[in-house]
């Protein structure tokens, strides 16, 4: 009988705690939903093709757009993809194909070490090598930094993906 009473007490306490957590989550979401609704309502009128393609206007002038930001982001991602993806996929295929060689052990270790380097260190290194050399900021420097950050993750993930393919470690007899 006391076990049933103890279980009922635990269920009541659990229900109260669950209700408190649910109420707290709803109360935290209300301001976020109101802010999001305000931004959508006020910003929907300004969203058009000119906003996406025009250059920004000086402060105080109406109009203008985000053309530079969109083009810069596309350039940055293109440079990073050209630098990071081919080398990462090739390294990942090599890691999956030749798992037990010394070179694959070294490549795997290097990928793990490179993925552990903080992005601020990579940014400082690219700044020192590229930005100071060219004497200006550019999307090339950002693309190189981002491509370097992508490389170890792409290599390890493509290695794991290749390992999932049935019969992937090709044998010379298969060719």
Secondary structure, 3 states (H helix, E strand, C coil): CHHHHHHHHHHHHHHHHHHHHHHHHHHHHHHHHHHHHHHHHHHHCCCCHHHHHCCCCCCCCCCCCCHHHHHHHHHHHHHHHHHHHHHHHHHHHHHHHCCCCHHHHHHHHHHHHHHHCCHHHHHHHHHHHHHHHHCCCCHHHHHHHHHHHHHHHHHHHHHHHHHHCCCCCCCCCCC
